Each structure stands twice: as structure tokens, then as C-alpha cells.
Amino acid sequence: MEDNYLTVALGKGRLAKQSMTLFEKIGISCDEMRDKETRKLIFVNEEQKIRFFLAKSPDVPTYVEYGAADIGIVGEDTILEEARNIYEVLDLGFGKCRMCVCGPQPAKELLSGGQLLRVASKYPRIAKDYFYNKKHQTVEIIKLNGSIELAPIVGLSEVIVDIVETGSTLKENGLVVLEEVAPLSARVVVNQVSMKMNNERITGLIRELKEVL
């Protein structure tokens, strides 16, 4: 942020590829990023004074909050789970899916009852916010990192909170979507100081991205 480069943090993988396709549509490219063999993490377009770096998705909001990146592109699930002090400025519309409460069909009635529920999730903050602040239901949140679908099958939890794209994994494991928590897609986030100090350039970039969506 101290130099005249605009720094953009991208979530690694498919998200970064889709983001770069979008940047290319507005005339910002970075040929180095196309090299599949590269081990580089930072890519610079000297002509347009813009640098991109690749990070693990959960880290993108942190880089943006602390000003190591002016702009970040990351999924809404990560933004909600990390709850960083950043501006969310644009829904890019790709990477669409849903955050849902899932479980075996009979668990549906437990969601309206007053009894204590056990909820397994990779997203404990999102799960807690949904049950405590939106449903006003007391639950025990169990953080897991792997195949969340396993939890209700082996009796670790009654339900899970997880990302659903097609629902085929749920179906294969005898689970269904019981409630939708939030729609998800890729979003553009901006550092609060950068938005003030570099407002013209950042809002111009966002405007251009909006036009090609």
C-alpha cells in the first residue's frame, strides 16, 4: 500500500483462474500466471502497476484487513467465517453454491424444537451465527475438517452446516438439505484504508469489473 502498485490477493485454484479471466476482459493480464509449472506466488503487471498474489482462500480476508493486499477475491463462505474488518463491494456471480443445514430427513423436526442439537461444520462461526442469532436455538457446535457428511451417519451430530453445490454427495449418503443458511459466490473485498487513500483507482476498477459481468 505504500507504493503506487495496487495489490490483489486471489484465492488459489479455480477462483484465481476465473478471476484472471475477468481481469483480462477489462484489459489487465498477467502472462506469468498462466505458466502451470511456476512456483511463484507474486505476479506483477508493471505496465498497469498492479500485482497479484495467490493465497489460501481463508487467508485472503486477513491479507486484505491488514493492508498486505488492497483488494481480495474470495468466496462469501470465507468472508462470513473469517468476519474481518473489510468492505465487501461486489458479487462476481461465479462459484455459486449455498451454505445449508443438512441431515437425515427426520432431523427436520429437531430444527424447530427446543432441544439441544449437535451441529458439525467446517464453518463454526457461520453455524453459530445462524443458530444463535437467526434461529435463537441453542446448539453444540463441533468443528470438523474432513468429510462433514460422516458426522450424522456415525452419530457425532444430528445435523451439519456445509456448502452444497449439486447435493449429489448428500444424496449418496442419505442426507438432504433441511434449511438454507446463505447463498454463496465469489466476492470482491477491499481494505478500508485503501478505499480511502486510493478511492478513485479502486472504484474505477470495480466499475469496470461490474460492466463486464
C-alpha positions in Angstrom: 0.0 0.0 0.0 3.0 2.3 0.5 3.9 2.2 -3.2 1.9 3.1 -6.3 1.0 -0.6 -7.1 -2.5 -1.9 -6.5 -2.2 -5.3 -4.8 -4.8 -8.0 -5.4 -5.0 -11.3 -3.3 -6.6 -14.2 -5.1 -7.8 -17.4 -3.6 -5.8 -20.2 -5.1 -7.2 -22.7 -7.7 -10.3 -22.3 -9.7 -11.2 -19.0 -8.2 -7.9 -17.4 -9.2 -8.4 -18.7 -12.8 -11.9 -17.3 -13.1 -10.8 -14.0 -11.5 -7.9 -13.6 -14.0 -10.3 -14.3 -16.9 -12.4 -11.4 -15.6 -9.4 -9.1 -15.3 -8.4 -10.0 -18.9 -11.8 -8.8 -20.0 -11.0 -5.4 -18.7 -7.6 -5.4 -20.2 -5.5 -6.4 -17.2 -3.4 -9.5 -17.9 -0.5 -11.3 -16.2 1.1 -13.9 -18.6 3.3 -15.3 -15.8 0.2 -16.7 -14.1 -0.6 -18.9 -17.0 2.6 -20.9 -16.5 1.4 -24.1 -14.8 5.0 -25.0 -13.8 5.7 -21.7 -11.9 6.3 -21.8 -8.2 6.0 -18.0 -7.9 3.4 -16.5 -5.6 3.6 -12.9 -6.7 2.9 -11.8 -10.3 3.4 -8.2 -11.4 1.9 -6.3 -14.4 4.5 -3.4 -14.5 2.7 -1.5 -17.2 -0.6 -1.2 -15.2 1.1 -1.1 -11.8 -0.9 -4.0 -10.5 0.4 -7.0 -8.6 -1.4 -10.2 -7.9 -0.6 -12.9 -5.3 -2.1 -16.3 -4.6 -3.1 -17.3 -1.1 -5.1 -19.9 0.5 -8.8 -18.7 0.5 -9.2 -18.5 4.3 -6.1 -16.1 4.4 -7.3 -13.7 1.7 -9.6 -11.6 4.1 -6.7 -11.4 6.6 -4.3 -10.1 3.9 -6.9 -7.5 3.0 -7.8 -6.4 6.5 -4.1 -5.8 7.4 -3.4 -4.0 4.2 -1.0 -6.5 2.7 -3.5 -6.5 -0.2 -5.7 -3.6 -1.3 -8.3 -5.9 -2.9 -9.1 -9.6 -2.5 -11.3 -12.0 -4.4 -12.7 -14.9 -2.3 -15.9 -16.9 -1.6 -18.6 -15.5 0.6 -18.3 -18.5 2.8 -14.7 -17.4 3.7 -15.8 -13.8 4.2 -18.6 -14.9 6.6 -16.4 -17.4 8.5 -13.4 -15.0 8.9 -15.5 -12.0 9.8 -12.7 -9.5 9.1 -13.0 -5.7 9.0 -13.1 -5.3 5.3 -15.5 -3.8 2.7 -17.4 -6.3 0.6 -18.0 -4.4 -2.6 -19.0 -6.7 -5.5 -20.7 -10.0 -6.1 -18.9 -11.6 -9.1 -21.6 -14.2 -9.6 -19.3 -17.2 -10.2 -18.6 -20.1 -7.9 -22.3 -20.1 -6.9 -23.4 -22.5 -4.2 -25.3 -22.4 -0.9 -24.5 -22.8 2.8 -27.1 -25.2 4.2 -28.2 -27.1 7.2 -28.2 -30.7 6.1 -29.0 -34.1 7.7 -31.3 -37.1 7.5 -34.9 -36.1 6.8 -36.2 -37.0 10.3 -33.8 -34.4 11.7 -36.0 -31.6 10.2 -38.3 -31.7 13.2 -35.4 -31.1 15.6 -34.7 -27.8 13.9 -38.0 -26.3 15.2 -37.8 -28.0 18.6 -36.3 -26.6 21.8 -33.9 -29.5 22.5 -30.1 -29.2 22.3 -28.7 -30.0 18.9 -25.3 -31.1 17.9 -24.1 -29.4 14.7 -20.9 -30.5 12.9 -19.3 -28.0 10.5 -16.1 -26.7 8.9 -17.7 -23.3 9.4 -18.3 -23.0 13.2 -18.7 -19.2 13.1 -21.4 -19.3 10.4 -23.1 -22.2 12.1 -23.1 -20.4 15.5 -24.4 -17.2 14.0 -27.2 -18.9 12.2 -28.5 -21.0 15.1 -27.9 -18.4 17.9 -28.7 -15.1 16.2 -31.2 -16.1 13.4 -33.0 -19.2 14.8 -32.4 -18.4 18.5 -31.7 -22.1 19.1 -29.1 -23.4 21.5 -26.7 -25.8 19.8 -23.4 -27.5 20.4 -21.0 -26.8 17.5 -18.4 -29.4 16.6 -15.6 -28.3 14.3 -14.5 -30.8 11.7 -12.1 -30.5 8.8 -12.8 -33.5 6.6 -15.9 -35.2 5.2 -18.7 -33.5 7.2 -21.4 -35.8 5.8 -20.0 -38.5 8.0 -21.0 -36.8 11.3 -24.7 -37.5 11.3 -24.2 -41.0 9.8 -22.0 -42.2 12.6 -24.0 -40.3 15.3 -21.5 -37.5 16.1 -24.1 -34.8 15.3 -27.8 -34.6 14.4 -27.1 -32.1 11.5 -24.3 -30.5 9.6 -23.7 -27.0 8.2 -21.9 -27.2 4.9 -21.6 -25.9 1.3 -23.9 -27.5 -1.1 -23.3 -27.3 -4.9 -25.3 -30.0 -6.5 -26.4 -32.0 -3.5 -25.2 -35.3 -5.0 -22.8 -36.1 -2.1 -25.6 -35.6 0.4 -28.0 -37.8 -1.6 -25.4 -40.6 -1.8 -25.1 -40.5 1.9 -28.8 -40.4 2.7 -28.8 -36.8 3.7 -30.9 -33.8 2.4 -30.9 -30.0 2.6 -33.1 -29.1 5.6 -32.6 -25.3 5.6 -30.6 -22.7 3.6 -28.3 -20.5 5.6 -26.9 -18.2 2.9 -26.3 -18.0 -0.9 -22.6 -18.1 -1.8 -20.5 -16.8 -4.6 -17.1 -15.1 -5.3 -16.9 -11.6 -3.9 -14.6 -8.6 -4.2 -13.4 -7.2 -0.9 -11.4 -4.1 -0.2 -9.1 -2.8 2.6 -10.8 0.0 4.5 -7.7 2.3 4.3 -7.0 1.6 0.7 -10.6 2.5 -0.1 -10.0 6.0 1.3 -6.4 6.5 0.1 -6.8 5.0 -3.4 -10.5 5.5 -3.9 -10.5 6.7 -7.4 -8.4 3.8 -8.8 -10.3 1.1 -6.8 -13.8 2.4 -7.6 -12.7 2.7 -11.2 -11.6 -0.9 -11.2 -14.8 -2.1 -9.6 -16.9 -0.2 -12.1 -15.0 -1.8 -15.0 -15.5 -5.3 -13.5 -19.2 -4.6 -13.0 -19.5 -3.7 -16.7 -18.1 -7.0 -17.9 -20.1 -9.2 -15.5 
